[in-house]
Amino acid sequence: MKVRTISGPQIEKLISMKETIEAVEKAFRSKGLGRVQMPPKSYVYFDKYQGDFRTMPAYLEDLDVAGTKVVNAHPQNPHEHDLPTVMATIILLDPKNGRPQAVMDGTLITRLRTGAAGGIAAKYLARGNSRVVAMIGAGTQARTQLLAMDQISDIEEVRVQDIVREKAEEYAGELGEELDIDIRVVDGTEEAVRGSDIVVTVTPRRSPILSNDWITEGMHINAIGADAPGKQELDPDILRRARIIVDDWEQSSHSGEISIPISQGKLTRDDICGELGEIIAGKKGGRVSGEDITVFDSTGLAIQDVATAWKVYQKAEERDVGNKVDLL
């Protein structure tokens, strides 16, 4: 039985951010219409190594494709092991018989599909005239967040802040030239946030970095960093003022930005306006007025991975990219 294997460098040549956005938006819509199976991600923790790994299975009825991703999160990797913080492997299965169709690197796909989700959220939840973005964090994920945002909105200015200023300066130099956008490095989070239209938080923080006092009517916030239990980037008072949209209620309530306020009794399910897929499918409303503060709580869904991996697999089959190996 031949199984196609596809490497990260090969994937980079097979799929663009635009194609990822298209695949992920369709996957969210399918979820909103109830056409997917996706249990919440499960975690295994390595406390002595300050890391974990997660398994994320899904089946998308509209595409008739199934798969799972295994992904780690080890924040110390770049400094201690010269490895990425996040690494992933994706397996696609034929739903008809369970036959493995492909095994591929999931690291780039994870970055792309997470960025795509942020861009899609801004498309549906930010004001149409949004021009100024505050990027809090300048790591790998901050890059794909802006690449996706550039596909969705007419961004004119980006203010980037990171605790390591050199990272922010490198980010500004590279992406400013690549996207032809004015990217300005600022020293403080408040300076980045005040007066912006869209705020993106991409940090591993476990305590709030955004203050309620900085958030004004009309802002949209993509809360990307809180994707595991104990993580938190937003002052809960922001959430109490906002229209909150999650990617998935079960995951977000246990491991997303809303999880800590919910565990503390500061939020309930009634405070959540809906899931992004429901907004895309037209089943629920997101932004109601220009004065609304909107928050997208992104935990990262298996359907995003499987939909993107399926697009990669289809193109690899067409172009005969990758290797075929005998597993059985």
C-alpha positions as semicolon CSV with decimal commas, in nm:
position;residue;x (nm);y (nm);z (nm)
1;M;0,000;0,000;0,000
2;K;0,157;0,324;-0,118
3;V;0,127;0,637;0,096
4;R;0,240;0,979;-0,026
5;T;0,477;1,169;0,201
6;I;0,512;1,545;0,161
7;S;0,777;1,761;0,327
8;G;0,755;2,116;0,456
9;P;0,962;2,267;0,171
10;Q;0,742;2,086;-0,080
11;I;0,426;2,216;0,089
12;E;0,562;2,570;0,075
13;K;0,570;2,544;-0,305
14;L;0,229;2,380;-0,331
15;I;-0,003;2,615;-0,143
16;S;-0,037;2,991;-0,095
17;M;-0,196;3,195;0,182
18;K;-0,481;3,283;-0,053
19;E;-0,554;2,915;-0,116
20;T;-0,529;2,842;0,256
21;I;-0,782;3,115;0,336
22;E;-1,023;2,971;0,079
23;A;-0,990;2,618;0,221
24;V;-1,021;2,727;0,584
25;E;-1,319;2,955;0,522
26;K;-1,505;2,668;0,355
27;A;-1,416;2,440;0,647
28;F;-1,552;2,691;0,899
29;R;-1,870;2,724;0,696
30;S;-1,912;2,346;0,692
31;K;-1,874;2,344;1,069
32;G;-2,133;2,617;1,101
33;L;-2,372;2,401;0,898
34;G;-2,304;2,094;1,113
35;R;-2,123;1,898;0,843
36;V;-1,807;1,804;1,031
37;Q;-1,702;1,569;1,308
38;M;-1,435;1,713;1,534
39;P;-1,378;1,609;1,896
40;P;-1,193;1,864;2,112
41;K;-0,816;1,838;2,091
42;S;-0,655;1,621;2,358
43;Y;-0,338;1,713;2,546
44;V;-0,042;1,523;2,691
45;Y;0,175;1,740;2,916
46;F;0,551;1,722;2,973
47;D;0,582;1,949;3,275
48;K;0,953;1,889;3,331
49;Y;1,019;1,999;2,972
50;Q;0,766;2,285;2,976
51;G;0,590;2,138;2,675
52;D;0,299;1,931;2,550
53;F;0,162;1,755;2,247
54;R;-0,191;1,750;2,112
55;T;-0,389;1,519;1,888
56;M;-0,653;1,671;1,661
57;P;-0,880;1,446;1,449
58;A;-1,156;1,558;1,212
59;Y;-1,386;1,448;0,931
60;L;-1,522;1,698;0,678
61;E;-1,837;1,568;0,513
62;D;-1,837;1,817;0,224
63;L;-1,485;1,714;0,120
64;D;-1,530;1,352;0,231
65;V;-1,185;1,358;0,389
66;A;-1,063;1,258;0,733
67;G;-0,736;1,310;0,912
68;T;-0,555;1,389;1,230
69;K;-0,273;1,614;1,337
70;V;-0,020;1,552;1,611
71;V;0,141;1,878;1,720
72;N;0,371;1,983;2,001
73;A;0,424;2,313;2,182
74;H;0,764;2,359;2,348
75;P;0,834;2,733;2,400
76;Q;1,196;2,667;2,502
77;N;1,283;2,481;2,182
78;P;1,438;2,773;1,987
79;H;1,672;2,859;2,273
80;E;1,757;2,513;2,409
81;H;1,731;2,275;2,113
82;D;1,747;2,492;1,800
83;L;1,403;2,362;1,703
84;P;1,073;2,538;1,630
85;T;0,836;2,593;1,920
86;V;0,563;2,415;1,725
87;M;0,611;2,108;1,503
88;A;0,337;1,896;1,355
89;T;0,259;1,591;1,144
90;I;-0,069;1,538;0,957
91;I;-0,212;1,206;0,839
92;L;-0,498;1,196;0,587
93;L;-0,726;0,890;0,571
94;D;-0,974;0,768;0,312
95;P;-1,310;0,761;0,498
96;K;-1,433;0,473;0,279
97;N;-1,183;0,224;0,415
98;G;-0,947;0,397;0,658
99;R;-0,651;0,368;0,421
100;P;-0,378;0,624;0,491
101;Q;-0,354;0,853;0,189
102;A;-0,078;1,089;0,296
103;V;0,163;1,172;0,575
104;M;0,291;1,526;0,562
105;D;0,466;1,792;0,761
106;G;0,206;1,994;0,949
107;T;0,427;2,271;1,083
108;L;0,387;2,512;0,792
109;I;0,021;2,414;0,754
110;T;-0,036;2,501;1,121
111;R;0,117;2,844;1,070
112;L;-0,076;2,909;0,750
113;R;-0,416;2,791;0,870
114;T;-0,387;2,984;1,199
115;G;-0,303;3,300;1,009
116;A;-0,589;3,229;0,770
117;A;-0,836;3,201;1,058
118;G;-0,728;3,542;1,187
119;G;-0,771;3,697;0,845
120;I;-1,113;3,538;0,800
121;A;-1,222;3,659;1,144
122;A;-1,119;4,014;1,052
123;K;-1,312;3,984;0,726
124;Y;-1,636;3,907;0,908
125;L;-1,588;4,093;1,239
126;A;-1,370;4,401;1,184
127;R;-1,506;4,725;1,043
128;G;-1,478;4,750;0,668
129;N;-1,268;5,067;0,689
130;S;-1,005;4,917;0,923
131;R;-0,659;5,039;0,826
132;V;-0,436;5,023;1,137
133;V;-0,325;4,693;1,293
134;A;-0,154;4,644;1,628
135;M;0,053;4,324;1,631
136;I;0,146;4,215;1,983
137;G;0,421;3,960;1,943
138;A;0,661;3,928;1,651
139;G;0,718;3,555;1,630
140;T;0,648;3,310;1,351
141;Q;0,271;3,325;1,392
142;A;0,271;3,704;1,378
143;R;0,407;3,672;1,025
144;T;0,124;3,456;0,891
145;Q;-0,134;3,664;1,074
146;L;-0,024;3,970;0,877
147;L;0,009;3,777;0,550
148;A;-0,354;3,671;0,586
149;M;-0,469;4,016;0,696
150;D;-0,306;4,162;0,386
151;Q;-0,522;3,931;0,172
152;I;-0,841;4,043;0,348
153;S;-0,803;4,413;0,432
154;D;-0,645;4,729;0,291
155;I;-0,397;4,770;0,574
156;E;-0,201;5,095;0,571
157;E;-0,014;5,084;0,902
158;V;0,107;4,815;1,140
159;R;0,244;4,879;1,487
160;V;0,442;4,582;1,616
161;Q;0,557;4,525;1,972
162;D;0,758;4,238;2,117
163;I;0,943;4,195;2,445
164;V;1,252;4,134;2,229
165;R;1,280;4,454;2,027
166;E;1,522;4,298;1,779
167;K;1,254;4,047;1,677
168;A;1,009;4,330;1,616
169;E;1,265;4,520;1,408
170;E;1,339;4,212;1,197
171;Y;0,966;4,154;1,150
172;A;0,908;4,514;1,044
173;G;1,196;4,510;0,800
174;E;1,108;4,183;0,629
175;L;0,730;4,214;0,608
176;G;0,728;4,587;0,547
177;E;0,927;4,532;0,230
178;E;0,744;4,213;0,127
179;L;0,395;4,361;0,166
180;D;0,478;4,727;0,101
181;I;0,315;4,829;0,430
182;D;0,432;5,088;0,683
183;I;0,533;4,875;0,984
184;R;0,645;5,069;1,289
185;V;0,818;4,917;1,591
186;V;0,692;5,048;1,925
187;D;0,823;4,983;2,275
188;G;0,498;4,941;2,466
189;T;0,180;4,742;2,416
190;E;-0,034;5,042;2,501
191;E;0,135;5,253;2,233
192;A;0,063;4,983;1,976
193;V;-0,300;4,932;2,073
194;R;-0,438;5,282;2,130
195;G;-0,599;5,417;1,814
196;S;-0,570;5,093;1,617
197;D;-0,858;4,929;1,433
198;I;-0,752;4,566;1,466
199;V;-0,546;4,419;1,750
200;V;-0,377;4,080;1,711
201;T;-0,225;3,910;2,016
202;V;0,019;3,628;1,941
203;T;0,203;3,562;2,267
204;P;0,237;3,267;2,508
205;R;0,131;3,480;2,805
206;R;-0,049;3,346;3,111
207;S;-0,165;3,684;3,235
208;P;-0,338;3,972;3,051
209;I;-0,127;4,197;2,828
210;L;-0,419;4,405;2,697
211;S;-0,580;4,652;2,935
212;N;-0,947;4,736;2,913
213;D;-0,860;5,107;2,927
214;W;-0,686;5,090;2,588
215;I;-0,980;4,939;2,400
216;T;-1,224;5,176;2,232
217;E;-1,551;5,128;2,049
218;G;-1,522;4,976;1,703
219;M;-1,203;4,780;1,764
220;H;-1,166;4,417;1,662
221;I;-0,932;4,183;1,852
222;N;-0,792;3,852;1,729
223;A;-0,687;3,664;2,043
224;I;-0,455;3,402;1,895
225;G;-0,203;3,315;2,167
226;A;-0,431;3,153;2,424
227;D;-0,458;2,805;2,274
228;A;-0,400;2,588;2,582
229;P;-0,527;2,578;2,942
230;G;-0,382;2,853;3,160
231;K;-0,300;3,094;2,879
232;Q;-0,455;3,442;2,883
233;E;-0,385;3,765;2,692
234;L;-0,692;3,987;2,748
235;D;-0,824;4,169;3,053
236;P;-1,157;3,994;3,126
237;D;-1,322;4,337;3,139
238;I;-1,258;4,363;2,764
239;L;-1,451;4,042;2,707
240;R;-1,744;4,165;2,914
241;R;-1,772;4,468;2,682
242;A;-1,728;4,276;2,359
243;R;-1,920;4,060;2,118
244;I;-1,724;3,736;2,152
245;I;-1,690;3,490;1,867
246;V;-1,506;3,160;1,922
247;D;-1,376;2,906;1,673
248;D;-1,526;2,621;1,876
249;W;-1,718;2,645;2,202
250;E;-1,587;2,321;2,355
251;Q;-1,222;2,400;2,285
252;S;-1,242;2,769;2,369
253;S;-1,422;2,713;2,699
254;H;-1,152;2,470;2,811
255;S;-0,834;2,607;2,654
256;G;-0,903;2,941;2,486
257;E;-0,901;3,307;2,585
258;I;-1,243;3,273;2,745
259;S;-1,152;2,966;2,953
260;I;-1,011;3,145;3,258
261;P;-1,293;3,403;3,284
262;I;-1,544;3,119;3,248
263;S;-1,374;2,914;3,521
264;Q;-1,383;3,222;3,744
265;G;-1,753;3,281;3,679
266;K;-1,687;3,610;3,498
267;L;-1,834;3,479;3,171
268;T;-2,094;3,219;3,077
269;R;-2,193;3,056;2,751
270;D;-2,470;3,315;2,718
271;D;-2,197;3,580;2,677
272;I;-2,069;3,413;2,360
273;C;-2,234;3,538;2,040
274;G;-2,148;3,227;1,841
275;E;-1,881;3,038;1,652
276;L;-1,701;3,179;1,349
277;G;-1,848;2,907;1,128
278;E;-2,199;3,011;1,231
279;I;-2,120;3,370;1,136
280;I;-1,985;3,263;0,796
281;A;-2,287;3,038;0,735
282;G;-2,522;3,326;0,820
283;K;-2,677;3,146;1,115
284;K;-2,565;3,405;1,370
285;G;-2,455;3,767;1,366
286;G;-2,106;3,892;1,440
287;R;-2,054;4,267;1,425
288;V;-2,389;4,444;1,455
289;S;-2,272;4,807;1,451
290;G;-1,962;5,014;1,393
291;E;-1,939;5,080;1,766
292;D;-1,918;4,713;1,862
293;I;-1,599;4,577;2,013
294;T;-1,551;4,230;1,865
295;V;-1,319;3,954;1,987
296;F;-1,227;3,634;1,803
297;D;-1,102;3,360;2,036
298;S;-0,886;3,128;1,825
299;T;-0,775;2,792;1,964
300;G;-0,701;2,627;1,629
301;L;-0,922;2,353;1,487
302;A;-0,851;2,017;1,331
303;I;-1,085;2,102;1,043
304;Q;-0,847;2,383;0,946
305;D;-0,557;2,139;0,930
306;V;-0,741;1,867;0,742
307;A;-0,894;2,107;0,488
308;T;-0,557;2,268;0,418
309;A;-0,376;1,933;0,407
310;W;-0,636;1,802;0,162
311;K;-0,567;2,094;-0,072
312;V;-0,195;2,022;-0,046
313;Y;-0,252;1,652;-0,114
314;Q;-0,466;1,718;-0,421
315;K;-0,200;1,943;-0,572
316;A;0,075;1,696;-0,482
317;E;-0,117;1,422;-0,662
318;E;-0,164;1,641;-0,969
319;R;0,205;1,733;-0,984
320;D;0,346;1,408;-0,842
321;V;0,521;1,594;-0,561
322;G;0,662;1,400;-0,265
323;N;0,750;1,036;-0,226
324;K;0,538;0,723;-0,217
325;V;0,632;0,471;0,051
326;D;0,503;0,127;0,148
327;L;0,363;0,132;0,502
328;L;0,192;-0,209;0,496
